[in-house]
């Protein structure tokens, strides 16, 4: 059998009519035809399915259990197959944390670059920070009040999975008695519970002392021992006489000499919003917070505050729920306004107390017929009360009802940057990693293209390879017409064609040879001026030594192909046959199917005059507000007439 072609014999998947087709290898092949003619059935359901199935079957039984096994397609046999890679329009990541930068691995290289050559800065505006010495750590502890209890801890394991029985054994052999595991104190000889599949932090208690005069020498020796055991890091757990215990992290690596801000050793995970060591603790790295929105909770400010202005406090009948009116009256008396007034007549200061609560308790007066009861209670605000109810309820119906009053906004702590302040304090050429992620691909390419001139010789030597990888991947994205995307763009917001071209750029960056790539209309959503870039990308993938099969309707792509296959003649049961195939020069000589449009025999004329609608749109687009939620309802009579 010749090794220069893929031979499909007896394909009957879906509407294919027992067809046999030969596809040249290491060529750009376009499968075209009218919609429903069987293009995807041949490309994806037959060729890709069989290639993927054979590849999975070649793996070990252990590996196969983690991969989805595809069913054997309805085909007699296929010869000359390579491992197949499908790049379709449904391959976009649905993970809310995935971005353009993480999907293309550009952000991974950026994390490495910042961890290795980034310059830490003090988040309090004191400029670049440097490594700490033992003397500086002791000087920082001297400012603590007398009587403060201090534990000198050496962190030997920080946020790693495992049981670490051997580590605990080594600690015991070194003569230490106590350890702190995940915040709890144990003796080394205790049976310490640790799940091997969860992350743990183990800190050795090097010394315990009380702050007083004359302990500097002992404190210095203890800090030295802890730094040696903790590989340059020490934790001082300090319990002041009038306060709760607090942990102070010091490092031989970086410290601000003015305010004492300390930063751990720079690691790539510090710049990851998927890791607790880098993610903003408020939004856990999502960059957004879904909270109750005052504007949605109060859709009609003309209504009285205590009688219907707060929509979540209303029953469907329109009556206010439970004892909320009496509680709002109490808030009004405490702040100095009448809760019977409409919301629009209340000042922002008054509504601030309504939405976000008060520090002092309020006195609530409730009447039961002729009797009256007074009591004091804490008022945390409408938004906090709704959040508490949302978090505590187990009813999905109640959650769905409350979600209509919520909106997603940028995180108020990180302002949408997703990272901790100390991670954002590391800069490169005056910019932190989120600044670069906010750039478009074109702008980021310009930044990294000139970065070499802004780095020192040492930084350039360390970060040269990472910068090279970043620039190459950015250029691949630019080549497929995605230069306008920002690296922080959420992957869930990408169109099908954009996601497909991102995967295409990633595959080019991988540099694989001898593979079979199958694409589904990659030109969808792409402006015609960028078509040539896409075609050049496909040809580059082919020139690497791969077979590229594209299901496509675009004329420019078809004319650039090495081989064309036309399926038809109709759709559904009337299609599924190969009506024409061959190189472009021979393909266009035929008088059937797509060839008639490529050689100019047939064309679809552009209408000289557009048809005007006979009557105005019968559906009303004016929103009607019901229970605080805008809805669009068509008038029943006019809709019936239109039908």
C-alpha positions as CSV (number, residue, x, y, z in Angstrom):
1,X,0.0,0.0,0.0
2,X,1.3,3.5,-0.8
3,X,2.2,5.5,2.2
4,X,1.5,8.9,0.6
5,X,-2.3,8.8,0.9
6,X,-5.2,8.0,3.3
7,X,-7.6,5.5,1.8
8,X,-11.2,5.4,3.2
9,X,-13.1,2.4,1.9
10,X,-16.8,1.8,2.4
11,X,-17.7,4.8,4.6
12,X,-21.4,4.6,5.6
13,X,-21.5,6.9,8.7
14,X,-24.8,9.0,8.9
15,X,-25.8,9.8,5.3
16,X,-22.6,8.6,3.5
17,X,-23.4,6.2,0.7
18,X,-20.7,3.5,1.1
19,X,-18.1,5.9,-0.4
20,X,-14.4,5.3,-1.1
21,X,-12.1,8.2,-1.2
22,X,-8.3,8.7,-1.4
23,X,-6.8,11.7,0.4
24,X,-3.1,12.7,-0.2
25,X,-1.0,12.9,2.9
26,X,1.0,15.9,4.0
27,X,-1.3,18.2,2.0
28,X,-3.9,20.9,2.7
29,X,-7.2,19.2,1.8
30,X,-10.5,21.0,1.8
31,X,-13.8,19.1,2.0
32,X,-16.7,21.2,0.7
33,X,-20.3,20.8,-0.4
34,X,-23.7,22.1,0.5
35,X,-24.9,22.0,4.1
36,X,-26.0,18.5,5.1
37,X,-24.0,16.8,2.3
38,X,-21.9,14.7,4.7
39,X,-18.7,16.8,5.1
40,X,-18.5,16.4,8.9
41,X,-19.6,12.8,8.7
42,X,-16.6,12.0,6.5
43,X,-14.1,14.3,8.3
44,X,-15.0,14.0,11.9
45,X,-17.3,11.0,12.4
46,X,-15.3,8.7,10.2
47,X,-11.6,9.8,9.7
48,X,-11.0,11.5,13.0
49,X,-13.0,9.0,15.0
50,X,-11.1,6.1,13.6
51,X,-7.7,7.8,14.0
52,X,-8.4,8.7,17.6
53,X,-9.8,5.2,18.4
54,X,-6.6,3.6,17.0
55,X,-4.4,5.9,18.9
56,X,-6.1,5.3,22.2
57,X,-6.1,1.5,21.6
58,X,-2.3,1.7,21.2
59,X,-1.9,2.9,24.8
60,X,-1.7,0.8,27.9
61,X,-4.9,-0.3,29.7
62,X,-4.0,2.0,32.6
63,X,-3.8,5.0,30.3
64,X,-7.0,4.1,28.4
65,X,-9.1,4.3,31.6
66,X,-8.5,8.1,31.7
67,X,-9.4,8.7,28.0
68,X,-12.7,8.5,26.3
69,X,-12.9,5.6,24.0
70,X,-14.6,6.4,20.7
71,X,-16.9,3.9,18.9
72,X,-15.7,2.4,15.7
73,X,-17.2,4.3,12.8
74,X,-19.3,2.5,10.1
75,X,-16.6,2.0,7.6
76,X,-14.9,-1.1,6.0
77,X,-11.4,0.1,6.7
78,X,-9.1,3.1,6.5
79,X,-5.4,2.8,5.6
80,X,-2.6,5.3,6.1
81,X,-4.0,7.0,9.2
82,X,-1.9,9.1,11.6
83,X,-2.7,10.2,15.1
84,X,-5.6,12.6,14.6
85,X,-6.2,16.0,16.3
86,X,-9.6,17.6,16.0
87,X,-9.9,21.4,16.1
88,X,-13.6,22.1,16.0
89,X,-15.8,25.0,17.1
90,X,-17.0,23.4,20.4
91,X,-13.5,23.1,21.9
92,X,-13.6,26.3,23.9
93,X,-12.9,25.9,27.7
94,X,-15.9,26.4,29.9
95,X,-13.7,26.9,33.0
96,X,-14.5,30.3,34.5
97,X,-10.8,30.7,35.3
98,X,-9.5,30.0,31.8
99,X,-8.3,33.0,29.8
100,X,-6.7,33.4,26.4
101,X,-3.3,33.6,28.2
102,X,-3.7,30.3,30.1
103,X,-5.2,28.4,27.2
104,X,-2.3,29.3,24.9
105,X,0.2,28.8,27.8
106,X,1.5,32.4,27.3
107,X,0.6,33.2,30.9
108,X,2.5,30.2,32.2
109,X,5.7,31.6,30.6
110,X,4.9,35.0,32.0
111,X,4.6,33.5,35.5
112,X,8.1,31.9,35.1
113,X,9.5,35.2,33.8
114,X,8.2,37.3,36.7
115,X,9.3,34.7,39.3
116,X,12.9,34.6,37.9
117,X,13.6,38.2,36.8
118,X,10.8,40.3,38.4
119,X,11.7,43.1,40.8
120,X,9.6,43.1,44.1
121,X,8.3,46.5,45.2
122,X,6.7,47.6,48.4
123,X,2.9,47.7,48.0
124,X,2.9,50.8,50.4
125,X,4.9,52.8,47.9
126,X,8.4,52.6,49.4
127,X,10.0,51.4,46.1
128,X,12.0,48.2,45.4
129,X,12.5,45.8,48.4
130,X,15.5,43.7,49.1
131,X,16.5,40.6,51.1
132,X,16.4,40.6,55.0
133,X,19.2,39.7,57.3
134,X,18.9,38.1,60.8
135,X,19.6,41.4,62.4
136,X,16.8,43.1,60.6
137,X,14.4,40.4,61.6
138,X,15.4,40.8,65.3
139,X,15.1,44.5,65.0
140,X,11.5,44.1,63.8
141,X,10.6,41.9,66.7
142,X,12.0,44.4,69.2
143,X,9.1,46.8,68.5
144,X,6.7,44.2,70.1
145,X,5.3,45.1,73.5
146,X,6.9,43.5,76.6
147,X,5.2,40.3,77.6
148,X,4.4,39.2,74.1
149,X,4.7,35.4,73.7
150,X,6.8,34.4,70.7
151,X,7.1,31.1,68.9
152,X,10.0,30.8,66.4
153,X,8.8,28.5,63.7
154,X,10.7,27.0,60.7
155,X,8.4,26.2,57.7
156,X,9.8,23.0,56.3
157,X,6.7,22.2,54.2
158,X,4.5,24.9,52.7
159,X,1.3,23.9,50.9
160,X,2.3,20.5,49.6
161,X,0.4,17.2,49.3
162,X,1.5,14.2,51.2
163,X,1.8,12.5,54.7
164,X,5.4,13.4,55.3
165,X,6.1,10.8,58.0
166,X,9.8,10.7,57.0
167,X,10.0,14.5,57.4
168,X,8.5,14.3,60.9
169,X,11.0,11.5,61.7
170,X,13.9,13.7,60.6
171,X,12.6,16.6,62.8
172,X,12.5,14.2,65.8
173,X,16.0,13.1,65.1
174,X,17.2,16.7,65.0
175,X,16.0,17.1,68.6
176,X,12.9,19.2,68.1
177,X,9.8,18.3,70.2
178,X,6.9,20.2,68.7
179,X,5.5,21.0,65.3
180,X,2.6,23.1,64.0
181,X,0.7,21.3,61.2
182,X,-2.0,23.3,59.4
183,X,-2.2,25.8,62.3
184,X,-2.5,23.1,65.0
185,X,0.3,22.3,67.5
186,X,1.4,18.7,68.0
187,X,4.3,16.8,69.5
188,X,6.4,15.1,67.0
189,X,5.6,11.7,68.6
190,X,1.9,12.2,68.2
191,X,-0.2,10.5,65.5
192,X,-0.7,13.6,63.4
193,X,-3.6,13.3,60.9
194,X,-2.6,14.2,57.4
195,X,-4.4,13.3,54.2
196,X,-1.9,12.5,51.5
197,X,-4.2,14.0,48.8
198,X,-4.5,17.4,50.6
199,X,-2.1,20.3,50.9
200,X,-0.3,20.7,54.3
201,X,2.0,23.2,56.0
202,X,4.5,21.8,58.5
203,X,6.4,24.3,60.8
204,X,8.9,23.2,63.4
205,X,8.8,25.0,66.8
206,X,12.4,26.0,67.2
207,X,12.0,28.1,70.3
208,X,9.3,29.6,72.6
209,X,10.1,32.8,74.5
210,X,8.5,35.9,76.1
211,X,9.5,39.4,74.9
212,X,11.7,41.1,77.6
213,X,15.0,42.8,77.9
214,X,18.1,40.6,77.3
215,X,16.6,38.0,75.0
216,X,18.2,39.4,71.8
217,X,21.1,36.8,71.8
218,X,18.7,33.9,72.3
219,X,16.3,35.3,69.7
220,X,19.1,35.8,67.2
221,X,20.3,32.2,67.6
222,X,16.8,30.8,67.3
223,X,16.1,32.9,64.1
224,X,19.3,31.7,62.6
225,X,18.4,28.1,63.3
226,X,14.9,28.5,61.9
227,X,16.2,30.2,58.8
228,X,18.6,27.4,58.2
229,X,15.9,24.7,58.7
230,X,13.2,26.7,56.8
231,X,15.5,27.4,53.8
232,X,15.6,31.1,54.3
233,X,12.2,31.6,55.8
234,X,11.0,32.0,59.4
235,X,7.6,32.5,61.0
236,X,7.2,34.3,64.3
237,X,3.9,33.5,66.0
238,X,3.3,36.4,68.3
239,X,0.6,36.6,71.0
240,X,0.4,40.1,72.5
241,X,-0.9,40.4,76.1
242,X,-4.0,42.2,74.8
243,X,-4.6,40.5,71.5
244,X,-5.0,37.4,69.4
245,X,-2.0,35.5,68.0
246,X,-0.6,36.8,64.7
247,X,1.9,35.3,62.4
248,X,4.8,37.4,61.0
249,X,6.6,35.9,58.0
250,X,10.2,36.9,57.5
251,X,12.5,35.9,54.7
252,X,16.1,36.3,53.9
253,X,14.8,37.0,50.4
254,X,12.9,40.3,50.3
255,X,11.9,43.0,52.9
256,X,11.0,46.6,52.9
257,X,13.4,48.6,55.1
258,X,10.9,51.3,55.9
259,X,7.6,49.6,56.7
260,X,8.9,46.0,57.3
261,X,6.7,44.5,54.6
262,X,8.1,41.0,53.9
263,X,7.7,38.9,50.8
264,X,8.4,35.2,50.4
265,X,10.7,33.7,47.8
266,X,9.3,34.4,44.3
267,X,7.7,31.3,42.7
268,X,5.6,30.9,39.6
269,X,2.6,29.9,41.7
270,X,2.7,33.4,43.3
271,X,1.4,34.7,40.0
272,X,-1.2,32.1,39.4
273,X,-4.9,33.0,40.1
274,X,-5.6,29.2,40.1
275,X,-3.4,28.8,43.2
276,X,-4.2,30.0,46.8
277,X,-0.7,31.3,47.0
278,X,-1.4,33.8,44.2
279,X,-5.1,34.3,44.0
280,X,-6.9,37.2,45.5
281,X,-8.5,35.9,48.8
282,X,-11.6,37.9,48.3
283,X,-12.6,36.6,44.9
284,X,-10.4,33.4,44.9
285,X,-8.9,34.4,41.6
286,X,-12.0,34.9,39.6
287,X,-11.6,38.7,39.4
288,X,-15.4,39.2,39.9
289,X,-17.8,39.0,42.7
290,X,-21.5,38.1,42.3
291,X,-23.3,40.1,45.0
292,X,-26.7,41.5,45.6
293,X,-27.2,44.8,43.7
294,X,-29.0,47.7,45.4
295,X,-30.4,48.8,42.0
296,X,-32.0,45.4,41.3
297,X,-33.2,45.0,44.9
298,X,-35.0,48.4,44.7
299,X,-36.4,48.6,41.1
300,X,-39.0,51.3,42.0
301,X,-37.5,54.1,44.1
302,X,-40.9,55.9,44.2
303,X,-42.3,53.3,46.6
304,X,-42.1,53.7,50.4
305,X,-39.0,52.0,51.9
306,X,-41.0,50.0,54.4
307,X,-43.9,49.1,52.1
308,X,-42.6,47.4,48.9
309,X,-39.5,49.3,47.9
310,X,-37.2,46.3,48.7
311,X,-38.3,43.7,46.2
312,X,-36.8,40.6,47.8
313,X,-38.8,41.4,51.0
314,X,-42.2,41.1,49.1
315,X,-44.5,38.1,48.7
316,X,-46.0,37.5,45.3
317,X,-49.2,39.1,46.6
318,X,-47.3,42.3,47.1
319,X,-47.3,42.2,50.9
320,X,-44.1,42.8,52.8
321,X,-42.6,39.7,54.3
322,X,-42.4,38.9,58.0
323,X,-41.1,41.7,60.3
324,X,-39.0,43.7,57.8
325,X,-41.2,46.8,58.0
326,X,-40.7,47.1,61.8
327,X,-37.0,46.5,61.4
328,X,-36.7,49.2,58.7
329,X,-38.7,51.6,61.0
330,X,-36.1,50.9,63.7
331,X,-33.2,51.7,61.3
332,X,-35.0,54.9,60.3
333,X,-35.3,56.0,64.0
334,X,-31.7,55.2,64.6
335,X,-30.4,57.1,61.6
336,X,-33.0,59.9,61.6
337,X,-35.4,59.3,58.7
338,X,-39.0,58.2,58.2
339,X,-39.2,54.7,56.6
340,X,-42.6,55.6,55.2
341,X,-41.0,58.0,52.7
342,X,-40.2,56.9,49.2
343,X,-36.6,55.7,48.6
344,X,-36.0,58.6,46.1
345,X,-36.6,61.1,49.0
346,X,-34.0,59.6,51.2
347,X,-30.4,60.7,51.3
348,X,-27.5,58.5,50.2
349,X,-26.3,58.5,53.8
350,X,-29.6,57.0,54.9
351,X,-29.7,54.4,52.2
352,X,-26.1,53.5,53.1
353,X,-27.3,52.4,56.5
354,X,-30.2,50.5,54.9
355,X,-28.0,48.6,52.5
356,X,-24.8,48.0,54.5
357,X,-26.0,48.1,58.2
358,X,-25.0,50.0,61.4
359,X,-22.3,49.4,64.0
360,X,-24.7,50.0,66.9
361,X,-27.8,47.8,67.7
362,X,-31.2,49.2,66.8
363,X,-34.4,49.1,68.9
364,X,-37.3,47.3,67.2
365,X,-40.8,47.9,68.2
366,X,-43.4,45.3,67.2
367,X,-47.1,45.6,67.9
368,X,-49.4,42.6,68.4
369,X,-53.0,44.0,68.6
370,X,-53.0,46.1,71.8
371,X,-49.7,44.8,73.1
372,X,-46.3,46.0,72.2
373,X,-42.8,44.4,72.4
374,X,-39.4,46.1,72.2
375,X,-36.1,44.4,71.7
376,X,-32.6,45.3,70.4
377,X,-30.9,43.5,67.5
378,X,-27.9,44.0,65.3
379,X,-28.6,45.5,61.8
380,X,-26.2,44.2,59.2
381,X,-28.0,45.7,56.2
382,X,-30.3,44.4,53.5
383,X,-27.4,43.1,51.3
384,X,-25.8,41.1,54.1
385,X,-29.2,39.7,55.2
386,X,-30.0,38.5,51.6
387,X,-26.5,37.0,51.3
388,X,-27.0,35.1,54.5
389,X,-30.3,33.7,53.4
390,X,-28.8,32.7,50.0
391,X,-25.9,30.9,51.6
392,X,-27.9,29.1,54.3
393,X,-30.9,27.9,52.2
394,X,-30.9,24.4,50.8
395,X,-33.8,25.2,48.4
396,X,-32.8,25.6,44.8
397,X,-36.0,27.5,44.2
398,X,-35.2,30.1,46.8
399,X,-31.7,30.5,45.3
400,X,-33.0,31.0,41.8
401,X,-35.5,33.5,43.1
402,X,-32.8,35.5,44.9
403,X,-30.4,35.3,42.0
404,X,-32.5,37.8,40.0
405,X,-31.3,40.5,42.5
406,X,-27.6,39.7,42.0
407,X,-25.1,41.1,39.5
408,X,-21.5,40.3,38.7
409,X,-19.0,43.1,39.2
410,X,-15.2,43.4,39.4
411,X,-13.8,42.3,42.8
412,X,-13.5,45.4,45.1
413,X,-10.2,44.2,46.5
414,X,-8.1,43.3,43.5
415,X,-10.2,45.4,41.0
416,X,-10.5,42.5,38.6
417,X,-6.8,41.7,38.6
418,X,-7.3,38.3,40.3
419,X,-4.0,38.3,42.3
420,X,-2.8,39.1,45.8
421,X,-1.3,42.6,46.5
422,X,2.2,41.0,47.0
423,X,2.0,39.3,43.6
424,X,1.0,42.6,42.0
425,X,4.0,44.2,43.7
426,X,6.5,42.4,41.5
427,X,7.2,44.4,38.4
428,X,9.1,44.0,35.2
429,X,10.0,47.1,33.2
430,X,7.6,49.0,35.5
431,X,4.6,46.8,34.9
432,X,3.1,44.0,37.0
433,X,1.9,40.7,35.4
434,X,-1.8,41.8,35.4
435,X,-0.9,44.9,33.4
436,X,0.6,42.8,30.7
437,X,-2.4,40.4,30.8
438,X,-4.7,43.4,30.1
439,X,-2.8,44.2,26.9
440,X,-4.1,42.9,23.5
441,X,-2.0,40.4,21.6
442,X,-0.7,43.1,19.3
443,X,0.3,45.4,22.3
444,X,1.8,42.6,24.2
445,X,3.9,41.7,21.2
446,X,5.2,45.2,21.1
447,X,6.0,45.2,24.8
448,X,8.0,41.9,24.8
449,X,9.6,42.9,21.5
450,X,11.3,45.9,23.2
451,X,11.7,44.2,26.7
452,X,15.3,43.1,26.0
453,X,16.5,46.8,26.0
454,X,14.9,47.4,29.4
455,X,16.5,44.4,31.2
456,X,19.9,44.1,32.8
457,X,22.4,41.6,31.4
458,X,21.7,39.2,34.3
459,X,17.9,39.5,33.8
460,X,18.3,39.0,30.0
461,X,20.4,35.9,30.5
462,X,17.9,34.3,32.8
463,X,14.7,35.3,31.0
464,X,15.8,35.1,27.4
465,X,14.2,31.7,26.6
466,X,10.9,32.6,28.4
467,X,10.6,35.8,26.4
468,X,11.3,33.9,23.2
469,X,8.5,31.5,23.8
470,X,6.1,34.3,24.7
471,X,6.9,36.2,21.5
472,X,6.5,33.1,19.3
473,X,3.1,32.3,20.8
474,X,1.9,35.8,20.5
475,X,3.0,35.9,16.9
476,X,1.1,32.7,16.2
477,X,-2.1,34.4,17.6
478,X,-1.4,37.4,15.5
479,X,-1.0,35.3,12.4
480,X,-4.4,33.7,12.8
481,X,-6.1,37.1,13.0
482,X,-6.5,37.3,16.8
483,X,-4.3,40.3,17.5
484,X,-7.2,42.2,19.0
485,X,-7.8,39.7,21.9
486,X,-6.5,40.6,25.3
487,X,-4.6,37.9,27.3
488,X,-7.0,38.2,30.2
489,X,-10.1,37.6,28.1
490,X,-12.2,34.9,29.6
491,X,-12.2,31.8,27.4
492,X,-15.9,31.3,27.9
493,X,-16.6,34.6,26.0
494,X,-14.8,33.5,22.9
495,X,-16.7,32.8,19.7
496,X,-16.5,29.4,18.1
497,X,-14.2,30.6,15.3
498,X,-11.9,32.4,17.8
499,X,-11.6,29.4,20.1
500,X,-10.8,27.2,17.1
501,X,-8.1,29.6,15.8
502,X,-6.5,29.7,19.3
503,X,-6.2,26.0,19.3
504,X,-4.8,26.2,15.8
505,X,-2.1,28.6,17.0
506,X,-1.3,26.4,19.9
507,X,-0.8,23.4,17.7
508,X,1.5,25.3,15.4
509,X,3.5,26.3,18.5
510,X,3.8,22.6,19.5
511,X,5.8,21.9,16.4
512,X,4.5,18.3,16.0
513,X,5.1,16.4,12.7
514,X,3.3,13.5,11.1
515,X,-0.2,14.3,12.6
516,X,-3.6,14.5,11.0
517,X,-5.4,17.8,11.8
518,X,-9.1,18.2,11.1
519,X,-10.7,21.6,11.3
520,X,-14.3,22.7,11.1
521,X,-14.7,26.0,9.1
522,X,-11.9,28.0,10.8
523,X,-12.8,31.1,8.8
524,X,-16.1,31.6,10.7
525,X,-16.2,35.0,12.4
526,X,-12.9,36.0,10.6
527,X,-12.9,39.2,8.6
528,X,-12.1,38.7,5.0
529,X,-8.9,40.8,5.2
530,X,-7.5,38.3,7.6
531,X,-8.2,35.2,5.5
532,X,-4.8,35.2,4.0
533,X,-3.2,35.1,7.5
534,X,-5.3,32.0,8.3
535,X,-4.4,30.3,5.1
536,X,-0.7,30.9,5.7
537,X,-1.1,29.4,9.1
538,X,-2.7,26.3,7.7
539,X,0.0,26.0,5.1
540,X,2.6,26.4,7.8
541,X,1.0,23.5,9.7
542,X,1.2,21.5,6.5
543,X,4.8,22.4,5.8
544,X,5.8,21.0,9.2
545,X,4.9,17.6,7.8
546,X,1.2,17.2,8.8
547,X,-1.9,16.4,6.9
548,X,-4.5,19.2,7.3
549,X,-8.1,18.4,6.4
550,X,-10.5,21.4,6.5
551,X,-14.2,21.4,6.2
552,X,-14.8,24.8,4.6
553,X,-17.1,26.9,2.3
554,X,-14.7,29.8,1.9
555,X,-13.6,30.4,-1.7
556,X,-10.1,31.8,-0.9
557,X,-9.4,28.7,1.3
558,X,-10.5,26.3,-1.4
559,X,-8.4,27.9,-4.1
560,X,-5.3,27.7,-1.8
561,X,-5.8,24.0,-1.1
562,X,-3.7,21.2,-2.5
563,X,-6.7,18.9,-2.9
564,X,-10.4,19.5,-3.0
565,X,-13.3,17.0,-2.3
566,X,-16.9,18.0,-3.1
567,X,-19.7,16.0,-1.5
568,X,-23.3,16.1,-2.6
569,X,-25.2,16.4,-4.8
570,X,-27.9,17.3,-2.3
571,X,-28.4,17.3,1.5
572,X,-29.4,14.6,3.9
573,X,-30.5,11.4,2.1
574,X,-29.8,13.1,-1.2
575,X,-26.1,13.7,-0.4
576,X,-23.3,11.5,1.0
577,X,-21.5,11.0,-2.4
578,X,-18.2,12.2,-3.8
579,X,-19.2,14.2,-6.8
580,X,-15.9,15.8,-7.6
581,X,-12.3,15.7,-6.3
582,X,-8.7,16.6,-7.3
583,X,-6.3,19.5,-7.3
584,X,-7.7,22.9,-7.9
585,X,-6.8,23.1,-11.6
586,X,-8.6,19.8,-12.4
587,X,-11.4,20.4,-9.8
588,X,-12.6,23.6,-11.4
589,X,-13.0,22.0,-14.9
590,X,-15.9,19.9,-13.7
591,X,-19.5,21.0,-14.4
592,X,-21.0,19.9,-11.1
593,X,-21.4,21.2,-7.6
594,X,-19.0,23.7,-6.1
595,X,-16.8,23.7,-9.2
596,X,-19.5,25.7,-11.1
597,X,-19.1,28.5,-8.6
598,X,-15.3,28.4,-8.5
599,X,-15.0,28.6,-12.4
600,X,-17.6,31.4,-12.6
601,X,-20.3,29.4,-14.4
602,X,-22.7,30.1,-11.6
603,X,-22.8,32.9,-9.1
604,X,-25.0,34.3,-6.4
605,X,-25.8,37.9,-7.4
606,X,-26.0,40.6,-4.7
607,X,-29.5,42.1,-4.7
608,X,-29.7,45.5,-6.3
609,X,-32.5,46.6,-4.0
610,X,-33.2,45.2,-0.6
611,X,-36.8,44.1,0.2
612,X,-38.6,46.3,2.7
613,X,-40.8,44.9,5.4
614,X,-44.5,45.1,4.6
615,X,-45.5,46.3,8.1
616,X,-43.9,47.3,11.3
617,X,-42.7,44.6,13.7
618,X,-45.8,43.3,15.5
619,X,-43.9,42.5,18.7
620,X,-43.6,45.2,21.3
621,X,-40.0,45.6,22.6
622,X,-41.0,47.8,25.5
623,X,-39.9,46.2,28.8
624,X,-42.4,45.6,31.5
625,X,-41.2,45.4,35.1
626,X,-42.6,42.6,37.3
627,X,-41.1,41.9,40.7
628,X,-38.1,43.9,40.0
629,X,-37.1,42.1,36.8
630,X,-37.4,43.6,33.3
631,X,-39.3,41.3,30.9
632,X,-40.2,41.7,27.2
633,X,-43.8,40.5,26.5
634,X,-45.5,40.7,23.1
635,X,-49.1,41.9,23.1
636,X,-51.2,38.8,22.6
637,X,-53.7,40.3,20.1
638,X,-51.0,41.8,17.8
639,X,-48.9,38.6,18.0
640,X,-51.9,36.5,17.0
641,X,-52.6,38.8,14.1
642,X,-49.0,38.4,12.9
643,X,-49.3,34.6,13.0
